[in-house]
């Protein structure tokens, strides 16, 4: 049962009972319903406009999360630059300098990419930055790998050359006669001395000054007053000769290493006393052996 309603009459100064009218009540209900409906619709529209739909809100949150992941990965990629740059600088300043090899041109190393990234893609700025970073890292890594391969090949060749270079003394004694013209003590006249004479007592061990293959062990068929000698072909155009020996410790065709004992000093051939005559021949030309001592 509906409660009674009263209204104040200003003329009679009394409260009078309001009679219930069904038609009027229905109209009021309709007005309230439609007003609520319109208000609800306005609220929903406002939410879509200013907040977005639940799906749009979810996608927006997911996009923001993915952007943060890409940003983090981009920062992680950037960390690779520092060690890559260190490796690049180390190779350029040390290894290539040591091997006398031309380093990577800095203009090539720091070269940019052709064209504009924005003109080539509609990706988000974070993705564009990440793609550029990956592209630059890949380019520099490939350059460095190629450079390493070239340096390695040259280093192997240099190592082979160093192994064949007569870079130590055959005996650790003083030099009593150098390379060049002198008054020959045996021949008694001015003559080109084509090697070094080392002071030595009889039967002092003589070492190979580089690795190689023995091509003469004993008296040479060419004579020339060397007496008992050892000749070693080291490759790369290097041959060494050890003359006036008393005894050889190697055989023809034998392979020897640097520092290996190949004979004993003596005074055979054109000699006035025990000593070692030592020669270095480079590409068929006799050169001063002192230029090769301690080359590495």
C-alpha positions as CSV (number, residue, x, y, z in Angstrom):
1,X,0.0,0.0,0.0
2,X,1.3,3.4,-1.0
3,X,1.9,6.0,1.8
4,X,-0.3,9.0,1.8
5,X,1.2,12.3,0.5
6,X,0.2,15.8,1.6
7,X,0.6,19.3,0.1
8,X,0.5,22.7,1.9
9,X,-2.2,25.0,0.7
10,X,-1.0,28.6,1.0
11,X,-4.5,30.1,0.8
12,X,-6.1,28.0,3.5
13,X,-2.9,27.5,5.4
14,X,-3.7,23.8,5.7
15,X,-2.1,20.5,4.6
16,X,-4.3,18.8,2.1
17,X,-4.1,15.1,1.0
18,X,-2.8,14.6,-2.5
19,X,-5.0,12.3,-4.4
20,X,-3.1,9.4,-6.3
21,X,-3.3,9.6,-10.1
22,X,-2.2,6.4,-11.9
23,X,-1.7,8.2,-15.3
24,X,0.4,10.8,-13.7
25,X,2.5,8.2,-11.9
26,X,3.1,6.3,-15.1
27,X,4.3,9.4,-16.8
28,X,6.6,10.2,-13.9
29,X,8.0,6.6,-14.1
30,X,8.6,6.9,-17.8
31,X,10.4,10.2,-17.3
32,X,12.6,8.7,-14.7
33,X,13.3,5.6,-16.7
34,X,14.3,7.5,-19.8
35,X,16.4,10.0,-17.8
36,X,18.3,7.1,-16.3
37,X,18.7,5.4,-19.6
38,X,20.1,8.6,-21.2
39,X,22.4,9.2,-18.2
40,X,23.7,5.6,-18.5
41,X,24.3,5.9,-22.2
42,X,26.2,9.2,-21.7
43,X,28.4,7.5,-19.0
44,X,29.2,4.6,-21.3
45,X,30.0,6.9,-24.2
46,X,32.2,9.0,-22.0
47,X,34.1,5.9,-20.8
48,X,34.7,4.8,-24.4
49,X,35.8,8.3,-25.4
50,X,38.0,9.3,-22.4
51,X,39.0,5.8,-21.1
52,X,38.5,3.4,-24.0
53,X,36.9,0.1,-24.4
54,X,38.0,-2.8,-22.2
55,X,39.7,-4.4,-25.3
56,X,41.3,-1.1,-26.2
57,X,42.5,-0.6,-22.6
58,X,44.0,-4.2,-22.6
59,X,45.7,-3.6,-25.9
60,X,47.1,-0.3,-24.7
61,X,48.5,-1.9,-21.6
62,X,50.0,-4.7,-23.6
63,X,51.6,-2.3,-26.1
64,X,53.1,-0.3,-23.2
65,X,54.5,-3.6,-21.7
66,X,55.9,-4.6,-25.1
67,X,57.5,-1.2,-25.5
68,X,59.2,-1.5,-22.1
69,X,60.5,-5.0,-23.1
70,X,61.9,-3.6,-26.4
71,X,63.4,-0.7,-24.6
72,X,65.1,-3.0,-22.2
73,X,66.4,-5.3,-25.0
74,X,67.7,-2.3,-26.9
75,X,69.7,-1.2,-23.8
76,X,71.0,-4.8,-23.5
77,X,72.1,-4.7,-27.2
78,X,73.8,-1.4,-26.6
79,X,76.0,-3.1,-24.0
80,X,77.6,-5.1,-26.7
81,X,79.1,-2.0,-28.3
82,X,81.6,-1.5,-25.5
83,X,83.4,-4.9,-25.7
84,X,83.2,-4.8,-29.5
85,X,84.8,-1.3,-29.6
86,X,87.5,-2.6,-27.2
87,X,88.3,-5.6,-29.4
88,X,88.4,-3.3,-32.5
89,X,90.8,-0.8,-30.8
90,X,93.0,-3.6,-29.5
91,X,93.4,-5.2,-32.9
92,X,93.9,-1.9,-34.7
93,X,96.4,-0.4,-32.1
94,X,98.3,-3.6,-31.2
95,X,98.0,-6.6,-33.4
96,X,97.8,-4.9,-36.8
97,X,100.6,-2.5,-35.7
98,X,102.7,-5.4,-34.5
99,X,102.2,-7.2,-37.8
100,X,102.6,-4.0,-39.8
101,X,99.1,-4.4,-41.3
102,X,96.8,-1.6,-42.3
103,X,94.0,-1.2,-39.7
104,X,90.2,-0.9,-40.5
105,X,89.5,2.6,-41.7
106,X,87.6,4.5,-39.0
107,X,85.3,6.0,-41.6
108,X,84.3,2.5,-42.7
109,X,83.9,1.3,-39.1
110,X,81.7,4.2,-38.1
111,X,79.8,4.4,-41.4
112,X,76.0,5.0,-41.1
113,X,73.3,3.1,-42.9
114,X,72.0,4.4,-46.3
115,X,68.5,5.9,-46.4
116,X,66.2,6.9,-43.7
117,X,64.7,4.3,-41.4
118,X,61.5,6.4,-41.0
119,X,61.0,6.3,-44.7
120,X,61.4,2.5,-44.8
121,X,59.2,1.5,-42.0
122,X,56.1,2.5,-40.0
123,X,57.4,0.8,-36.8
124,X,57.3,2.5,-33.5
125,X,60.4,4.6,-32.5
126,X,61.6,1.9,-30.1
127,X,61.5,-0.8,-32.8
128,X,63.2,1.5,-35.3
129,X,66.0,2.2,-32.8
130,X,66.3,-1.5,-32.0
131,X,66.5,-2.4,-35.7
132,X,69.1,0.2,-36.3
133,X,71.2,-1.0,-33.4
134,X,71.0,-4.6,-34.5
135,X,71.9,-3.7,-38.0
136,X,74.9,-1.6,-36.9
137,X,76.1,-4.3,-34.5
138,X,75.8,-7.0,-37.3
139,X,77.7,-4.8,-39.7
140,X,80.5,-4.1,-37.3
141,X,80.7,-7.7,-36.1
142,X,81.0,-8.9,-39.8
143,X,83.8,-6.3,-40.3
144,X,85.6,-7.4,-37.2
145,X,85.3,-11.1,-38.2
146,X,86.7,-10.4,-41.6
147,X,89.5,-8.3,-40.1
148,X,90.3,-11.1,-37.6
149,X,90.5,-13.7,-40.5
150,X,92.9,-11.4,-42.4
151,X,95.0,-10.7,-39.3
152,X,95.1,-14.5,-38.5
153,X,96.3,-15.4,-42.0
154,X,99.0,-12.7,-41.9
155,X,100.0,-13.7,-38.4
156,X,100.4,-17.4,-39.5
157,X,102.6,-16.2,-42.4
158,X,104.6,-14.0,-40.2
159,X,105.0,-16.8,-37.7
160,X,106.4,-19.0,-40.5
161,X,108.7,-16.3,-41.5
162,X,109.9,-15.7,-37.9
163,X,110.5,-19.5,-37.5
164,X,112.7,-19.5,-40.6
165,X,114.5,-16.3,-39.7
166,X,118.1,-16.9,-38.2
167,X,117.4,-14.7,-35.2
168,X,119.9,-16.1,-32.5
169,X,123.6,-16.5,-32.2
170,X,125.0,-19.9,-33.1
171,X,127.3,-19.7,-30.1
172,X,127.3,-17.3,-27.2
173,X,130.8,-15.9,-27.6
174,X,132.2,-12.6,-28.8
175,X,132.6,-11.7,-32.5
176,X,136.2,-11.4,-33.5
177,X,135.7,-10.4,-37.1
178,X,132.6,-8.8,-38.7
179,X,131.0,-8.7,-42.1
180,X,132.7,-6.7,-44.8
181,X,136.1,-6.1,-46.4
182,X,139.2,-6.9,-44.3
183,X,142.8,-8.0,-44.6
184,X,142.3,-11.8,-44.7
185,X,144.6,-13.5,-42.1
186,X,144.8,-16.7,-44.1
187,X,145.1,-15.3,-47.7
188,X,147.1,-12.3,-46.6
189,X,145.3,-9.7,-48.7
190,X,142.2,-7.4,-48.8
191,X,139.2,-9.6,-49.1
192,X,135.4,-9.5,-48.6
193,X,134.5,-11.4,-45.4
194,X,131.0,-12.8,-46.1
195,X,130.1,-13.7,-42.5
196,X,131.0,-13.4,-38.9
197,X,133.8,-15.1,-37.0
198,X,133.0,-16.1,-33.4
199,X,135.8,-16.8,-30.9
200,X,135.6,-20.4,-29.7
201,X,137.6,-23.2,-28.1
202,X,137.8,-26.6,-29.8
203,X,134.6,-28.6,-29.8
204,X,132.2,-25.9,-28.6
205,X,128.6,-26.9,-29.4
206,X,127.1,-24.9,-32.3
207,X,123.3,-24.3,-32.5
208,X,121.0,-23.9,-35.5
209,X,119.9,-20.3,-35.6
210,X,116.4,-21.2,-37.0
211,X,114.5,-24.3,-37.9
212,X,115.0,-25.9,-41.3
213,X,116.4,-28.7,-43.4
214,X,120.1,-29.7,-43.6
215,X,121.4,-29.4,-47.2
216,X,125.1,-29.9,-46.4
217,X,126.8,-31.8,-43.6
218,X,130.6,-32.3,-43.9
219,X,133.1,-31.1,-46.6
220,X,131.4,-29.1,-49.3
221,X,132.0,-30.0,-52.9
222,X,132.4,-26.3,-53.8
223,X,135.5,-26.1,-51.5
224,X,136.2,-22.4,-50.9
225,X,138.1,-23.2,-47.7
226,X,135.2,-23.7,-45.4
227,X,136.4,-27.1,-44.2
228,X,133.8,-29.2,-42.4
229,X,130.5,-27.3,-42.5
230,X,126.8,-27.4,-42.1
231,X,124.3,-25.6,-44.3
232,X,120.6,-25.3,-43.4
233,X,117.8,-24.2,-45.7
234,X,115.2,-22.4,-43.5
235,X,112.7,-21.6,-46.2
236,X,111.5,-18.1,-47.2
237,X,114.8,-17.5,-48.9
238,X,117.0,-18.0,-45.8
239,X,120.1,-20.3,-45.7
240,X,122.7,-20.4,-43.0
241,X,126.3,-21.7,-43.1
242,X,128.4,-22.9,-40.1
243,X,132.0,-23.5,-41.2
244,X,135.5,-24.7,-39.9
245,X,133.8,-27.3,-37.7
246,X,135.6,-30.3,-36.1
247,X,132.6,-32.5,-36.2
248,X,128.9,-32.5,-37.5
249,X,126.0,-33.7,-35.4
250,X,123.4,-33.9,-38.2
251,X,122.9,-35.6,-41.5
252,X,122.0,-34.4,-44.9
253,X,118.2,-34.0,-45.3
254,X,117.6,-34.0,-41.5
255,X,115.1,-31.4,-40.1
256,X,116.4,-29.4,-37.2
257,X,114.8,-26.8,-34.8
258,X,116.1,-23.5,-33.7
259,X,118.7,-24.0,-30.9
260,X,119.4,-27.7,-31.8
261,X,123.1,-28.7,-31.7
262,X,124.3,-29.3,-35.2
263,X,128.1,-29.5,-34.8
264,X,131.2,-28.7,-32.8
265,X,133.7,-25.8,-33.5
266,X,137.1,-26.6,-35.0
267,X,139.8,-25.2,-37.3
268,X,139.2,-27.1,-40.6
269,X,139.7,-25.5,-44.0
270,X,141.3,-22.1,-44.4
271,X,141.6,-21.4,-40.7
272,X,144.4,-20.1,-38.5
273,X,142.9,-21.4,-35.2
274,X,139.7,-22.7,-33.6
275,X,136.6,-20.4,-34.3
276,X,133.2,-20.5,-36.0
277,X,132.6,-18.8,-39.3
278,X,128.8,-18.1,-39.6
279,X,127.0,-16.8,-42.7
280,X,123.4,-15.8,-43.6
281,X,122.2,-16.0,-47.2
282,X,119.0,-14.3,-48.1
283,X,117.5,-15.0,-51.5
284,X,121.0,-16.0,-52.8
285,X,122.8,-12.9,-51.4
286,X,125.2,-13.1,-48.4
287,X,124.1,-10.5,-45.8
288,X,125.4,-9.3,-42.4
289,X,124.1,-11.9,-39.8
290,X,124.0,-9.2,-37.1
291,X,121.0,-7.6,-38.7
292,X,119.0,-10.7,-37.8
293,X,119.9,-11.3,-34.2
294,X,116.9,-11.1,-31.8
295,X,114.3,-10.1,-34.4
296,X,111.4,-11.3,-32.3
